[in-house]
Amino acid sequence: MPFRVFGLMLHLVLILVLGIGNTGYAQDDFPRQVTDAAGVVVTIPARPQIVAVIGDVPELKLILPHTRQIDVMAPEWSGVGLLVLPDLYAAAYPDVVKSARDADVPVFQTTAVNSLESWRDAVRRLGLATGQDIHAEAAVERLDRQLTLIRERVSGEEPVRALVLTPEGYTFGRGALLTELIDAAGGVNTAAEAGYANYRQIDDSVIHDLAPDVILLSPSWGADGALAFAANPAYSTIPAVRLGRVYLLRFSPTMPPDPGSALVMLALLLHPRALLFGSLTG
């Protein structure tokens, strides 16, 4: 499917499925104590007017799109009411974390999301910490609504065997959020089915052995890379290549910023007819 045509189709489906964005308002019952991913009970004295971030916290972007990115070489805490950062960054930059705490900025750690349930939990905790409770709950409800709609739409379809690849040859298997999304979208992750762990490098012989019906390439391939992969004679006997079902993803398979929209995209790629024909609005 040409990438431009797919983009137009995806836009239509997203409008139908995602509906209206967040319309709630923040709650102001502070101070609050919220347990972060490191198990630390963090006290937030007032609703943060500025939330600072180190690294990438995709769950936060859904409920609070405007944050301040901190320069770890020269951190500035003026006006900051909360620092949010992944646990790996907290371990890598302990002096920056100490600097924030010395400036009386609460520090809230997150961790990698590997399931829809852990995503829901992360969003709700971040909602409590930032005062965006209603936005957080709306995001969770929207995901659950999307799951219900997609599962209903693909329920009568034969599961499609899919494989996800990065340019370096890594794939995603058991214990990955992406595997759960593929399953919910009416697919089977061939790497997980074969017993591979979450993030595993595989070679061409394994790709042939897995024989996926659909190959999903991470965004880092780029359009030219995706076209080159599909045209490579070395892969010509793989069902996905033979059937013209090699697709370039538009979201990070490692950390989908919005699992609901990622689910819609996967369902469209795996079962386009089921999604494009019939009402999706329930």
Summary of the structure (lengths in Angstrom):
residues: 282
radius of gyration: 20.6
end to end distance: 27.2
largest distance: 61.9
contacts: 893
relative contact order: 0.15
helix: 46%
strand: 16%
